[in-house]
Amino acid sequence: MSAFSAARRAEVTTRAGFRCEYCHLPTRGPVATFPIDHVIPKAAGGSNEPSNLALTCPHCDSHKWAAALGPDPESGEPVRFFHPREDVWDEHFA
Ligand SMILES: [Zn+2]
């Protein structure tokens, strides 16, 4: 069951350009419904405000889940996940 209203889901989905805000996978295709992610997890004090919500494909959602940090693929050191409102995609994933 979604924690978000249909209006909020439509707002987040449209703002995202109908694609995952982390990997840019389009919503059209084999996956019918993308989850809405809390960029800053609720457990870490993140809000339900639109500025803290991101459209997320199931793959990215399962990897990020309720974390704000993940291991750097090269160093293994904890690094902050991409933030769709604060980071530039091409720079973050360069
Ligand atoms: Zn994704």
PDB file of the backbone (N, CA, C, O) and the ligand in Angstrom, with CONECT records:
HET     ZN  A 101       1
ATOM      1  N   MET A   1       0.844  -1.189   0.000  1.00  0.00           N
ATOM      2  CA  MET A   1       0.000   0.000   0.000  1.00  0.00           C
ATOM      3  C   MET A   1       0.883   1.243   0.000  1.00  0.00           C
ATOM      4  O   MET A   1       1.837   1.347   0.771  1.00  0.00           O
ATOM      5  N   SER A   2       0.545   2.183  -0.881  1.00  0.00           N
ATOM      6  CA  SER A   2       1.356   3.384  -1.007  1.00  0.00           C
ATOM      7  C   SER A   2       1.094   4.326   0.150  1.00  0.00           C
ATOM      8  O   SER A   2      -0.039   4.480   0.605  1.00  0.00           O
ATOM      9  N   ALA A   3       2.165   4.957   0.617  1.00  0.00           N
ATOM     10  CA  ALA A   3       2.035   5.940   1.683  1.00  0.00           C
ATOM     11  C   ALA A   3       1.718   7.316   1.119  1.00  0.00           C
ATOM     12  O   ALA A   3       1.553   8.276   1.871  1.00  0.00           O
ATOM     13  N   PHE A   4       1.632   7.415  -0.207  1.00  0.00           N
ATOM     14  CA  PHE A   4       1.456   8.711  -0.840  1.00  0.00           C
ATOM     15  C   PHE A   4       0.138   8.763  -1.594  1.00  0.00           C
ATOM     16  O   PHE A   4      -0.323   7.752  -2.124  1.00  0.00           O
ATOM     17  N   SER A   5      -0.465   9.937  -1.639  1.00  0.00           N
ATOM     18  CA  SER A   5      -1.705  10.122  -2.385  1.00  0.00           C
ATOM     19  C   SER A   5      -1.420  10.020  -3.877  1.00  0.00           C
ATOM     20  O   SER A   5      -0.276  10.133  -4.317  1.00  0.00           O
ATOM     21  N   ALA A   6      -2.484   9.804  -4.645  1.00  0.00           N
ATOM     22  CA  ALA A   6      -2.334   9.740  -6.103  1.00  0.00           C
ATOM     23  C   ALA A   6      -1.798  11.062  -6.635  1.00  0.00           C
ATOM     24  O   ALA A   6      -1.005  11.083  -7.577  1.00  0.00           O
ATOM     25  N   ALA A   7      -2.230  12.157  -6.034  1.00  0.00           N
ATOM     26  CA  ALA A   7      -1.767  13.478  -6.485  1.00  0.00           C
ATOM     27  C   ALA A   7      -0.277  13.647  -6.220  1.00  0.00           C
ATOM     28  O   ALA A   7       0.456  14.150  -7.072  1.00  0.00           O
ATOM     29  N   ARG A   8       0.173  13.224  -5.033  1.00  0.00           N
ATOM     30  CA  ARG A   8       1.598  13.356  -4.700  1.00  0.00           C
ATOM     31  C   ARG A   8       2.431  12.460  -5.608  1.00  0.00           C
ATOM     32  O   ARG A   8       3.494  12.860  -6.083  1.00  0.00           O
ATOM     33  N   ARG A   9       1.933  11.230  -5.850  1.00  0.00           N
ATOM     34  CA  ARG A   9       2.644  10.304  -6.735  1.00  0.00           C
ATOM     35  C   ARG A   9       2.753  10.897  -8.146  1.00  0.00           C
ATOM     36  O   ARG A   9       3.811  10.821  -8.772  1.00  0.00           O
ATOM     37  N   ALA A  10       1.664  11.485  -8.642  1.00  0.00           N
ATOM     38  CA  ALA A  10       1.678  12.091  -9.980  1.00  0.00           C
ATOM     39  C   ALA A  10       2.655  13.259 -10.035  1.00  0.00           C
ATOM     40  O   ALA A  10       3.360  13.438 -11.028  1.00  0.00           O
ATOM     41  N   GLU A  11       2.698  14.059  -8.960  1.00  0.00           N
ATOM     42  CA  GLU A  11       3.608  15.208  -8.896  1.00  0.00           C
ATOM     43  C   GLU A  11       5.063  14.745  -8.966  1.00  0.00           C
ATOM     44  O   GLU A  11       5.857  15.288  -9.733  1.00  0.00           O
ATOM     45  N   VAL A  12       5.404  13.746  -8.166  1.00  0.00           N
ATOM     46  CA  VAL A  12       6.783  13.257  -8.115  1.00  0.00           C
ATOM     47  C   VAL A  12       7.160  12.582  -9.439  1.00  0.00           C
ATOM     48  O   VAL A  12       8.274  12.752  -9.935  1.00  0.00           O
ATOM     49  N   THR A  13       6.230  11.824 -10.000  1.00  0.00           N
ATOM     50  CA  THR A  13       6.505  11.105 -11.246  1.00  0.00           C
ATOM     51  C   THR A  13       6.712  12.074 -12.405  1.00  0.00           C
ATOM     52  O   THR A  13       7.619  11.890 -13.216  1.00  0.00           O
ATOM     53  N   THR A  14       5.869  13.111 -12.484  1.00  0.00           N
ATOM     54  CA  THR A  14       5.989  14.100 -13.557  1.00  0.00           C
ATOM     55  C   THR A  14       7.283  14.886 -13.413  1.00  0.00           C
ATOM     56  O   THR A  14       7.996  15.092 -14.395  1.00  0.00           O
ATOM     57  N   ARG A  15       7.593  15.329 -12.192  1.00  0.00           N
ATOM     58  CA  ARG A  15       8.820  16.094 -11.959  1.00  0.00           C
ATOM     59  C   ARG A  15      10.047  15.278 -12.358  1.00  0.00           C
ATOM     60  O   ARG A  15      11.031  15.828 -12.852  1.00  0.00           O
ATOM     61  N   ALA A  16       9.984  13.957 -12.140  1.00  0.00           N
ATOM     62  CA  ALA A  16      11.113  13.078 -12.456  1.00  0.00           C
ATOM     63  C   ALA A  16      11.245  12.821 -13.955  1.00  0.00           C
ATOM     64  O   ALA A  16      12.215  12.206 -14.399  1.00  0.00           O
ATOM     65  N   GLY A  17      10.276  13.289 -14.731  1.00  0.00           N
ATOM     66  CA  GLY A  17      10.338  13.041 -16.161  1.00  0.00           C
ATOM     67  C   GLY A  17      10.023  11.594 -16.497  1.00  0.00           C
ATOM     68  O   GLY A  17      10.474  11.071 -17.517  1.00  0.00           O
ATOM     69  N   PHE A  18       9.242  10.946 -15.630  1.00  0.00           N
ATOM     70  CA  PHE A  18       8.812   9.558 -15.849  1.00  0.00           C
ATOM     71  C   PHE A  18      10.000   8.607 -15.957  1.00  0.00           C
ATOM     72  O   PHE A  18      10.009   7.694 -16.783  1.00  0.00           O
ATOM     73  N   ARG A  19      11.005   8.838 -15.105  1.00  0.00           N
ATOM     74  CA  ARG A  19      12.141   7.915 -15.056  1.00  0.00           C
ATOM     75  C   ARG A  19      12.723   7.921 -13.656  1.00  0.00           C
ATOM     76  O   ARG A  19      12.547   8.871 -12.893  1.00  0.00           O
ATOM     77  N   CYS A  20      13.431   6.827 -13.332  1.00  0.00           N
ATOM     78  CA  CYS A  20      14.102   6.713 -12.033  1.00  0.00           C
ATOM     79  C   CYS A  20      15.070   7.881 -11.893  1.00  0.00           C
ATOM     80  O   CYS A  20      15.835   8.176 -12.811  1.00  0.00           O
ATOM     81  N   GLU A  21      15.034   8.547 -10.734  1.00  0.00           N
ATOM     82  CA  GLU A  21      15.896   9.714 -10.549  1.00  0.00           C
ATOM     83  C   GLU A  21      17.336   9.311 -10.216  1.00  0.00           C
ATOM     84  O   GLU A  21      18.217  10.170 -10.174  1.00  0.00           O
ATOM     85  N   TYR A  22      17.585   8.038  -9.981  1.00  0.00           N
ATOM     86  CA  TYR A  22      18.949   7.577  -9.685  1.00  0.00           C
ATOM     87  C   TYR A  22      19.631   6.993 -10.922  1.00  0.00           C
ATOM     88  O   TYR A  22      20.773   7.350 -11.214  1.00  0.00           O
ATOM     89  N   CYS A  23      18.952   6.098 -11.659  1.00  0.00           N
ATOM     90  CA  CYS A  23      19.600   5.448 -12.805  1.00  0.00           C
ATOM     91  C   CYS A  23      19.003   5.866 -14.147  1.00  0.00           C
ATOM     92  O   CYS A  23      19.504   5.482 -15.205  1.00  0.00           O
ATOM     93  N   HIS A  24      17.923   6.660 -14.095  1.00  0.00           N
ATOM     94  CA  HIS A  24      17.255   7.189 -15.287  1.00  0.00           C
ATOM     95  C   HIS A  24      16.504   6.127 -16.097  1.00  0.00           C
ATOM     96  O   HIS A  24      16.185   6.370 -17.260  1.00  0.00           O
ATOM     97  N   LEU A  25      16.216   4.965 -15.521  1.00  0.00           N
ATOM     98  CA  LEU A  25      15.385   3.963 -16.177  1.00  0.00           C
ATOM     99  C   LEU A  25      13.989   4.542 -16.381  1.00  0.00           C
ATOM    100  O   LEU A  25      13.377   5.011 -15.421  1.00  0.00           O
ATOM    101  N   PRO A  26      13.468   4.520 -17.618  1.00  0.00           N
ATOM    102  CA  PRO A  26      12.119   5.047 -17.845  1.00  0.00           C
ATOM    103  C   PRO A  26      11.058   4.192 -17.154  1.00  0.00           C
ATOM    104  O   PRO A  26      11.225   2.985 -16.979  1.00  0.00           O
ATOM    105  N   THR A  27       9.958   4.850 -16.765  1.00  0.00           N
ATOM    106  CA  THR A  27       8.882   4.109 -16.100  1.00  0.00           C
ATOM    107  C   THR A  27       8.131   3.227 -17.080  1.00  0.00           C
ATOM    108  O   THR A  27       7.508   2.246 -16.673  1.00  0.00           O
ATOM    109  N   ARG A  28       8.176   3.554 -18.349  1.00  0.00           N
ATOM    110  CA  ARG A  28       7.492   2.709 -19.332  1.00  0.00           C
ATOM    111  C   ARG A  28       8.372   1.491 -19.608  1.00  0.00           C
ATOM    112  O   ARG A  28       9.585   1.619 -19.772  1.00  0.00           O
ATOM    113  N   GLY A  29       7.763   0.327 -19.656  1.00  0.00           N
ATOM    114  CA  GLY A  29       8.532  -0.888 -19.872  1.00  0.00           C
ATOM    115  C   GLY A  29       8.029  -1.983 -18.965  1.00  0.00           C
ATOM    116  O   GLY A  29       6.847  -2.015 -18.622  1.00  0.00           O
ATOM    117  N   PRO A  30       8.910  -2.881 -18.573  1.00  0.00           N
ATOM    118  CA  PRO A  30       8.471  -4.058 -17.848  1.00  0.00           C
ATOM    119  C   PRO A  30       8.006  -3.769 -16.419  1.00  0.00           C
ATOM    120  O   PRO A  30       7.305  -4.588 -15.826  1.00  0.00           O
ATOM    121  N   VAL A  31       8.383  -2.628 -15.864  1.00  0.00           N
ATOM    122  CA  VAL A  31       8.025  -2.324 -14.484  1.00  0.00           C
ATOM    123  C   VAL A  31       6.866  -1.337 -14.483  1.00  0.00           C
ATOM    124  O   VAL A  31       6.981  -0.234 -15.017  1.00  0.00           O
ATOM    125  N   ALA A  32       5.767  -1.731 -13.891  1.00  0.00           N
ATOM    126  CA  ALA A  32       4.553  -0.925 -13.948  1.00  0.00           C
ATOM    127  C   ALA A  32       4.591   0.262 -13.005  1.00  0.00           C
ATOM    128  O   ALA A  32       4.244   1.375 -13.400  1.00  0.00           O
ATOM    129  N   THR A  33       4.999   0.046 -11.785  1.00  0.00           N
ATOM    130  CA  THR A  33       4.916   1.096 -10.784  1.00  0.00           C
ATOM    131  C   THR A  33       6.248   1.253 -10.078  1.00  0.00           C
ATOM    132  O   THR A  33       6.781   0.296  -9.515  1.00  0.00           O
ATOM    133  N   PHE A  34       6.776   2.448 -10.109  1.00  0.00           N
ATOM    134  CA  PHE A  34       8.028   2.726  -9.406  1.00  0.00           C
ATOM    135  C   PHE A  34       7.711   3.205  -7.988  1.00  0.00           C
ATOM    136  O   PHE A  34       6.775   3.979  -7.790  1.00  0.00           O
ATOM    137  N   PRO A  35       8.484   2.753  -7.010  1.00  0.00           N
ATOM    138  CA  PRO A  35       8.317   3.274  -5.658  1.00  0.00           C
ATOM    139  C   PRO A  35       8.756   4.737  -5.582  1.00  0.00           C
ATOM    140  O   PRO A  35       9.518   5.217  -6.421  1.00  0.00           O
ATOM    141  N   ILE A  36       8.262   5.428  -4.566  1.00  0.00           N
ATOM    142  CA  ILE A  36       8.733   6.775  -4.268  1.00  0.00           C
ATOM    143  C   ILE A  36       9.683   6.657  -3.075  1.00  0.00           C
ATOM    144  O   ILE A  36       9.331   6.105  -2.032  1.00  0.00           O
ATOM    145  N   ASP A  37      10.882   7.183  -3.252  1.00  0.00           N
ATOM    146  CA  ASP A  37      11.942   7.066  -2.257  1.00  0.00           C
ATOM    147  C   ASP A  37      12.026   8.337  -1.421  1.00  0.00           C
ATOM    148  O   ASP A  37      11.816   9.440  -1.927  1.00  0.00           O
ATOM    149  N   HIS A  38      12.334   8.172  -0.135  1.00  0.00           N
ATOM    150  CA  HIS A  38      12.721   9.313   0.686  1.00  0.00           C
ATOM    151  C   HIS A  38      14.226   9.507   0.486  1.00  0.00           C
ATOM    152  O   HIS A  38      15.018   8.658   0.897  1.00  0.00           O
ATOM    153  N   VAL A  39      14.622  10.606  -0.136  1.00  0.00           N
ATOM    154  CA  VAL A  39      16.047  10.847  -0.405  1.00  0.00           C
ATOM    155  C   VAL A  39      16.817  10.811   0.909  1.00  0.00           C
ATOM    156  O   VAL A  39      17.804  10.086   1.034  1.00  0.00           O
ATOM    157  N   ILE A  40      16.367  11.591   1.886  1.00  0.00           N
ATOM    158  CA  ILE A  40      16.854  11.457   3.262  1.00  0.00           C
ATOM    159  C   ILE A  40      15.869  10.523   3.952  1.00  0.00           C
ATOM    160  O   ILE A  40      14.706  10.887   4.127  1.00  0.00           O
ATOM    161  N   PRO A  41      16.307   9.320   4.352  1.00  0.00           N
ATOM    162  CA  PRO A  41      15.361   8.349   4.928  1.00  0.00           C
ATOM    163  C   PRO A  41      14.588   8.923   6.112  1.00  0.00           C
ATOM    164  O   PRO A  41      15.099   9.744   6.873  1.00  0.00           O
ATOM    165  N   LYS A  42      13.345   8.469   6.244  1.00  0.00           N
ATOM    166  CA  LYS A  42      12.532   8.926   7.376  1.00  0.00           C
ATOM    167  C   LYS A  42      13.217   8.619   8.700  1.00  0.00           C
ATOM    168  O   LYS A  42      13.116   9.385   9.658  1.00  0.00           O
ATOM    169  N   ALA A  43      13.928   7.467   8.743  1.00  0.00           N
ATOM    170  CA  ALA A  43      14.629   7.087   9.972  1.00  0.00           C
ATOM    171  C   ALA A  43      15.739   8.075  10.311  1.00  0.00           C
ATOM    172  O   ALA A  43      16.173   8.155  11.460  1.00  0.00           O
ATOM    173  N   ALA A  44      16.199   8.829   9.312  1.00  0.00           N
ATOM    174  CA  ALA A  44      17.250   9.822   9.532  1.00  0.00           C
ATOM    175  C   ALA A  44      16.670  11.235   9.601  1.00  0.00           C
ATOM    176  O   ALA A  44      17.405  12.220   9.540  1.00  0.00           O
ATOM    177  N   GLY A  45      15.350  11.322   9.728  1.00  0.00           N
ATOM    178  CA  GLY A  45      14.712  12.615   9.892  1.00  0.00           C
ATOM    179  C   GLY A  45      14.163  13.213   8.610  1.00  0.00           C
ATOM    180  O   GLY A  45      13.719  14.360   8.604  1.00  0.00           O
ATOM    181  N   GLY A  46      14.189  12.443   7.510  1.00  0.00           N
ATOM    182  CA  GLY A  46      13.665  12.942   6.242  1.00  0.00           C
ATOM    183  C   GLY A  46      12.160  13.120   6.300  1.00  0.00           C
ATOM    184  O   GLY A  46      11.467  12.416   7.035  1.00  0.00           O
ATOM    185  N   SER A  47      11.658  14.073   5.515  1.00  0.00           N
ATOM    186  CA  SER A  47      10.239  14.408   5.549  1.00  0.00           C
ATOM    187  C   SER A  47       9.487  13.782   4.374  1.00  0.00           C
ATOM    188  O   SER A  47      10.082  13.163   3.493  1.00  0.00           O
ATOM    189  N   ASN A  48       8.167  13.960   4.386  1.00  0.00           N
ATOM    190  CA  ASN A  48       7.315  13.547   3.265  1.00  0.00           C
ATOM    191  C   ASN A  48       7.100  14.695   2.293  1.00  0.00           C
ATOM    192  O   ASN A  48       6.256  14.589   1.403  1.00  0.00           O
ATOM    193  N   GLU A  49       7.842  15.795   2.439  1.00  0.00           N
ATOM    194  CA  GLU A  49       7.696  16.932   1.534  1.00  0.00           C
ATOM    195  C   GLU A  49       8.254  16.568   0.161  1.00  0.00           C
ATOM    196  O   GLU A  49       9.189  15.774   0.061  1.00  0.00           O
ATOM    197  N   PRO A  50       7.681  17.147  -0.903  1.00  0.00           N
ATOM    198  CA  PRO A  50       8.142  16.823  -2.260  1.00  0.00           C
ATOM    199  C   PRO A  50       9.643  16.983  -2.454  1.00  0.00           C
ATOM    200  O   PRO A  50      10.245  16.241  -3.231  1.00  0.00           O
ATOM    201  N   SER A  51      10.257  17.937  -1.764  1.00  0.00           N
ATOM    202  CA  SER A  51      11.700  18.155  -1.932  1.00  0.00           C
ATOM    203  C   SER A  51      12.515  16.956  -1.466  1.00  0.00           C
ATOM    204  O   SER A  51      13.677  16.814  -1.849  1.00  0.00           O
ATOM    205  N   ASN A  52      11.926  16.092  -0.645  1.00  0.00           N
ATOM    206  CA  ASN A  52      12.648  14.911  -0.139  1.00  0.00           C
ATOM    207  C   ASN A  52      12.189  13.621  -0.802  1.00  0.00           C
ATOM    208  O   ASN A  52      12.563  12.533  -0.365  1.00  0.00           O
ATOM    209  N   LEU A  53      11.385  13.732  -1.851  1.00  0.00           N
ATOM    210  CA  LEU A  53      10.867  12.533  -2.505  1.00  0.00           C
ATOM    211  C   LEU A  53      11.467  12.385  -3.890  1.00  0.00           C
ATOM    212  O   LEU A  53      11.685  13.376  -4.587  1.00  0.00           O
ATOM    213  N   ALA A  54      11.733  11.153  -4.291  1.00  0.00           N
ATOM    214  CA  ALA A  54      12.293  10.888  -5.614  1.00  0.00           C
ATOM    215  C   ALA A  54      11.670   9.623  -6.181  1.00  0.00           C
ATOM    216  O   ALA A  54      11.495   8.627  -5.479  1.00  0.00           O
ATOM    217  N   LEU A  55      11.342   9.682  -7.458  1.00  0.00           N
ATOM    218  CA  LEU A  55      10.860   8.489  -8.149  1.00  0.00           C
ATOM    219  C   LEU A  55      12.038   7.528  -8.305  1.00  0.00           C
ATOM    220  O   LEU A  55      13.115   7.927  -8.750  1.00  0.00           O
ATOM    221  N   THR A  56      11.833   6.272  -7.942  1.00  0.00           N
ATOM    222  CA  THR A  56      12.930   5.310  -7.872  1.00  0.00           C
ATOM    223  C   THR A  56      12.490   3.995  -8.489  1.00  0.00           C
ATOM    224  O   THR A  56      11.399   3.509  -8.190  1.00  0.00           O
ATOM    225  N   CYS A  57      13.316   3.411  -9.341  1.00  0.00           N
ATOM    226  CA  CYS A  57      12.968   2.101  -9.889  1.00  0.00           C
ATOM    227  C   CYS A  57      13.162   1.040  -8.799  1.00  0.00           C
ATOM    228  O   CYS A  57      13.901   1.274  -7.843  1.00  0.00           O
ATOM    229  N   PRO A  58      12.520  -0.108  -8.926  1.00  0.00           N
ATOM    230  CA  PRO A  58      12.649  -1.141  -7.885  1.00  0.00           C
ATOM    231  C   PRO A  58      14.092  -1.574  -7.638  1.00  0.00           C
ATOM    232  O   PRO A  58      14.458  -1.908  -6.512  1.00  0.00           O
ATOM    233  N   HIS A  59      14.910  -1.568  -8.692  1.00  0.00           N
ATOM    234  CA  HIS A  59      16.308  -1.981  -8.532  1.00  0.00           C
ATOM    235  C   HIS A  59      17.051  -1.008  -7.605  1.00  0.00           C
ATOM    236  O   HIS A  59      17.685  -1.428  -6.637  1.00  0.00           O
ATOM    237  N   CYS A  60      16.966   0.295  -7.910  1.00  0.00           N
ATOM    238  CA  CYS A  60      17.647   1.288  -7.073  1.00  0.00           C
ATOM    239  C   CYS A  60      17.045   1.308  -5.672  1.00  0.00           C
ATOM    240  O   CYS A  60      17.765   1.439  -4.682  1.00  0.00           O
ATOM    241  N   ASP A  61      15.717   1.179  -5.592  1.00  0.00           N
ATOM    242  CA  ASP A  61      15.052   1.188  -4.292  1.00  0.00           C
ATOM    243  C   ASP A  61      15.549   0.039  -3.425  1.00  0.00           C
ATOM    244  O   ASP A  61      15.752   0.216  -2.223  1.00  0.00           O
ATOM    245  N   SER A  62      15.749  -1.140  -4.021  1.00  0.00           N
ATOM    246  CA  SER A  62      16.178  -2.292  -3.223  1.00  0.00           C
ATOM    247  C   SER A  62      17.621  -2.140  -2.759  1.00  0.00           C
ATOM    248  O   SER A  62      18.004  -2.689  -1.726  1.00  0.00           O
ATOM    249  N   HIS A  63      18.422  -1.395  -3.520  1.00  0.00           N
ATOM    250  CA  HIS A  63      19.811  -1.188  -3.112  1.00  0.00           C
ATOM    251  C   HIS A  63      19.938  -0.086  -2.062  1.00  0.00           C
ATOM    252  O   HIS A  63      20.741  -0.183  -1.135  1.00  0.00           O
ATOM    253  N   LYS A  64      19.129   0.966  -2.226  1.00  0.00           N
ATOM    254  CA  LYS A  64      19.249   2.105  -1.316  1.00  0.00           C
ATOM    255  C   LYS A  64      18.467   1.843  -0.040  1.00  0.00           C
ATOM    256  O   LYS A  64      18.988   2.025   1.060  1.00  0.00           O
ATOM    257  N   TRP A  65      17.244   1.424  -0.181  1.00  0.00           N
ATOM    258  CA  TRP A  65      16.316   1.158   0.896  1.00  0.00           C
ATOM    259  C   TRP A  65      16.304   2.308   1.886  1.00  0.00           C
ATOM    260  O   TRP A  65      15.980   3.427   1.490  1.00  0.00           O
ATOM    261  N   ALA A  66      16.635   2.099   3.131  1.00  0.00           N
ATOM    262  CA  ALA A  66      16.536   3.173   4.124  1.00  0.00           C
ATOM    263  C   ALA A  66      17.902   3.736   4.478  1.00  0.00           C
ATOM    264  O   ALA A  66      18.108   4.227   5.588  1.00  0.00           O
ATOM    265  N   ALA A  67      18.829   3.667   3.541  1.00  0.00           N
ATOM    266  CA  ALA A  67      20.167   4.168   3.817  1.00  0.00           C
ATOM    267  C   ALA A  67      20.394   5.511   3.135  1.00  0.00           C
ATOM    268  O   ALA A  67      19.784   5.798   2.105  1.00  0.00           O
ATOM    269  N   ALA A  68      21.255   6.318   3.697  1.00  0.00           N
ATOM    270  CA  ALA A  68      21.672   7.562   3.061  1.00  0.00           C
ATOM    271  C   ALA A  68      23.109   7.445   2.573  1.00  0.00           C
ATOM    272  O   ALA A  68      23.587   8.290   1.817  1.00  0.00           O
ATOM    273  N   LEU A  69      23.792   6.394   3.008  1.00  0.00           N
ATOM    274  CA  LEU A  69      25.183   6.176   2.636  1.00  0.00           C
ATOM    275  C   LEU A  69      25.332   4.790   2.035  1.00  0.00           C
ATOM    276  O   LEU A  69      24.602   3.865   2.390  1.00  0.00           O
ATOM    277  N   GLY A  70      26.285   4.656   1.122  1.00  0.00           N
ATOM    278  CA  GLY A  70      26.610   3.352   0.554  1.00  0.00           C
ATOM    279  C   GLY A  70      28.106   3.284   0.309  1.00  0.00           C
ATOM    280  O   GLY A  70      28.783   4.312   0.325  1.00  0.00           O
ATOM    281  N   PRO A  71      28.637   2.074   0.079  1.00  0.00           N
ATOM    282  CA  PRO A  71      30.077   1.945  -0.126  1.00  0.00           C
ATOM    283  C   PRO A  71      30.507   2.457  -1.504  1.00  0.00           C
ATOM    284  O   PRO A  71      29.857   2.173  -2.510  1.00  0.00           O
ATOM    285  N   ASP A  72      31.597   3.205  -1.538  1.00  0.00           N
ATOM    286  CA  ASP A  72      32.179   3.616  -2.810  1.00  0.00           C
ATOM    287  C   ASP A  72      32.666   2.365  -3.529  1.00  0.00           C
ATOM    288  O   ASP A  72      33.342   1.538  -2.916  1.00  0.00           O
ATOM    289  N   PRO A  73      32.338   2.200  -4.831  1.00  0.00           N
ATOM    290  CA  PRO A  73      32.700   0.959  -5.522  1.00  0.00           C
ATOM    291  C   PRO A  73      34.209   0.720  -5.600  1.00  0.00           C
ATOM    292  O   PRO A  73      34.644  -0.425  -5.721  1.00  0.00           O
ATOM    293  N   GLU A  74      35.004   1.776  -5.533  1.00  0.00           N
ATOM    294  CA  GLU A  74      36.452   1.608  -5.649  1.00  0.00           C
ATOM    295  C   GLU A  74      37.142   1.535  -4.292  1.00  0.00           C
ATOM    296  O   GLU A  74      37.991   0.672  -4.069  1.00  0.00           O
ATOM    297  N   SER A  75      36.778   2.441  -3.385  1.00  0.00           N
ATOM    298  CA  SER A  75      37.484   2.497  -2.097  1.00  0.00           C
ATOM    299  C   SER A  75      36.787   1.696  -1.004  1.00  0.00           C
ATOM    300  O   SER A  75      37.420   1.305  -0.024  1.00  0.00           O
ATOM    301  N   GLY A  76      35.476   1.447  -1.166  1.00  0.00           N
ATOM    302  CA  GLY A  76      34.729   0.778  -0.110  1.00  0.00           C
ATOM    303  C   GLY A  76      34.338   1.698   1.023  1.00  0.00           C
ATOM    304  O   GLY A  76      33.634   1.289   1.947  1.00  0.00           O
ATOM    305  N   GLU A  77      34.795   2.961   0.959  1.00  0.00           N
ATOM    306  CA  GLU A  77      34.466   3.924   2.004  1.00  0.00           C
ATOM    307  C   GLU A  77      33.005   4.349   1.873  1.00  0.00           C
ATOM    308  O   GLU A  77      32.492   4.429   0.757  1.00  0.00           O
ATOM    309  N   PRO A  78      32.327   4.620   2.980  1.00  0.00           N
ATOM    310  CA  PRO A  78      30.932   5.078   2.892  1.00  0.00           C
ATOM    311  C   PRO A  78      30.839   6.456   2.242  1.00  0.00           C
ATOM    312  O   PRO A  78      31.554   7.383   2.621  1.00  0.00           O
ATOM    313  N   VAL A  79      29.958   6.576   1.269  1.00  0.00           N
ATOM    314  CA  VAL A  79      29.727   7.858   0.599  1.00  0.00           C
ATOM    315  C   VAL A  79      28.229   8.113   0.546  1.00  0.00           C
ATOM    316  O   VAL A  79      27.425   7.181   0.576  1.00  0.00           O
ATOM    317  N   ARG A  80      27.866   9.383   0.467  1.00  0.00           N
ATOM    318  CA  ARG A  80      26.462   9.767   0.404  1.00  0.00           C
ATOM    319  C   ARG A  80      25.891   9.384  -0.964  1.00  0.00           C
ATOM    320  O   ARG A  80      26.549   9.557  -1.990  1.00  0.00           O
ATOM    321  N   PHE A  81      24.657   8.862  -0.967  1.00  0.00           N
ATOM    322  CA  PHE A  81      23.996   8.545  -2.223  1.00  0.00           C
ATOM    323  C   PHE A  81      23.713   9.829  -3.009  1.00  0.00           C
ATOM    324  O   PHE A  81      23.663  10.925  -2.451  1.00  0.00           O
ATOM    325  N   PHE A  82      23.534   9.660  -4.299  1.00  0.00           N
ATOM    326  CA  PHE A  82      23.108  10.764  -5.163  1.00  0.00           C
ATOM    327  C   PHE A  82      21.854  11.410  -4.593  1.00  0.00           C
ATOM    328  O   PHE A  82      20.918  10.718  -4.193  1.00  0.00           O
ATOM    329  N   HIS A  83      21.836  12.749  -4.558  1.00  0.00           N
ATOM    330  CA  HIS A  83      20.665  13.496  -4.099  1.00  0.00           C
ATOM    331  C   HIS A  83      20.070  14.214  -5.302  1.00  0.00           C
ATOM    332  O   HIS A  83      20.678  15.147  -5.824  1.00  0.00           O
ATOM    333  N   PRO A  84      18.874  13.789  -5.755  1.00  0.00           N
ATOM    334  CA  PRO A  84      18.295  14.346  -6.984  1.00  0.00           C
ATOM    335  C   PRO A  84      18.062  15.850  -6.940  1.00  0.00           C
ATOM    336  O   PRO A  84      18.003  16.480  -7.995  1.00  0.00           O
ATOM    337  N   ARG A  85      17.926  16.457  -5.747  1.00  0.00           N
ATOM    338  CA  ARG A  85      17.679  17.903  -5.674  1.00  0.00           C
ATOM    339  C   ARG A  85      18.971  18.697  -5.526  1.00  0.00           C
ATOM    340  O   ARG A  85      18.981  19.897  -5.801  1.00  0.00           O
ATOM    341  N   GLU A  86      20.055  18.067  -5.102  1.00  0.00           N
ATOM    342  CA  GLU A  86      21.277  18.808  -4.790  1.00  0.00           C
ATOM    343  C   GLU A  86      22.439  18.457  -5.710  1.00  0.00           C
ATOM    344  O   GLU A  86      23.336  19.280  -5.891  1.00  0.00           O
ATOM    345  N   ASP A  87      22.455  17.268  -6.296  1.00  0.00           N
ATOM    346  CA  ASP A  87      23.594  16.829  -7.093  1.00  0.00           C
ATOM    347  C   ASP A  87      23.265  16.881  -8.586  1.00  0.00           C
ATOM    348  O   ASP A  87      22.101  16.799  -8.979  1.00  0.00           O
ATOM    349  N   VAL A  88      24.294  17.017  -9.400  1.00  0.00           N
ATOM    350  CA  VAL A  88      24.156  16.964 -10.866  1.00  0.00           C
ATOM    351  C   VAL A  88      24.506  15.547 -11.295  1.00  0.00           C
ATOM    352  O   VAL A  88      25.597  15.046 -11.022  1.00  0.00           O
ATOM    353  N   TRP A  89      23.548  14.912 -11.977  1.00  0.00           N
ATOM    354  CA  TRP A  89      23.679  13.485 -12.298  1.00  0.00           C
ATOM    355  C   TRP A  89      24.988  13.199 -13.026  1.00  0.00           C
ATOM    356  O   TRP A  89      25.712  12.283 -12.637  1.00  0.00           O
ATOM    357  N   ASP A  90      25.311  13.960 -14.075  1.00  0.00           N
ATOM    358  CA  ASP A  90      26.502  13.700 -14.886  1.00  0.00           C
ATOM    359  C   ASP A  90      27.793  13.858 -14.087  1.00  0.00           C
ATOM    360  O   ASP A  90      28.797  13.211 -14.384  1.00  0.00           O
ATOM    361  N   GLU A  91      27.762  14.735 -13.058  1.00  0.00           N
ATOM    362  CA  GLU A  91      28.968  14.929 -12.246  1.00  0.00           C
ATOM    363  C   GLU A  91      29.093  13.827 -11.194  1.00  0.00           C
ATOM    364  O   GLU A  91      30.180  13.306 -10.946  1.00  0.00           O
ATOM    365  N   HIS A  92      27.939  13.480 -10.572  1.00  0.00           N
ATOM    366  CA  HIS A  92      27.965  12.493  -9.496  1.00  0.00           C
ATOM    367  C   HIS A  92      28.392  11.124 -10.005  1.00  0.00           C
ATOM    368  O   HIS A  92      29.099  10.394  -9.309  1.00  0.00           O
ATOM    369  N   PHE A  93      27.963  10.768 -11.228  1.00  0.00           N
ATOM    370  CA  PHE A  93      28.237   9.433 -11.749  1.00  0.00           C
ATOM    371  C   PHE A  93      29.384   9.415 -12.748  1.00  0.00           C
ATOM    372  O   PHE A  93      29.557   8.443 -13.482  1.00  0.00           O
ATOM    373  N   ALA A  94      30.179  10.503 -12.778  1.00  0.00           N
ATOM    374  CA  ALA A  94      31.336  10.544 -13.696  1.00  0.00           C
ATOM    375  C   ALA A  94      32.395   9.543 -13.261  1.00  0.00           C
ATOM    376  O   ALA A  94      33.438   9.429 -13.905  1.00  0.00           O
TER     377      ALA A  94
HETATM  378 ZN    ZN A 101      16.948   3.202 -10.833  1.00  0.00          ZN2+
END
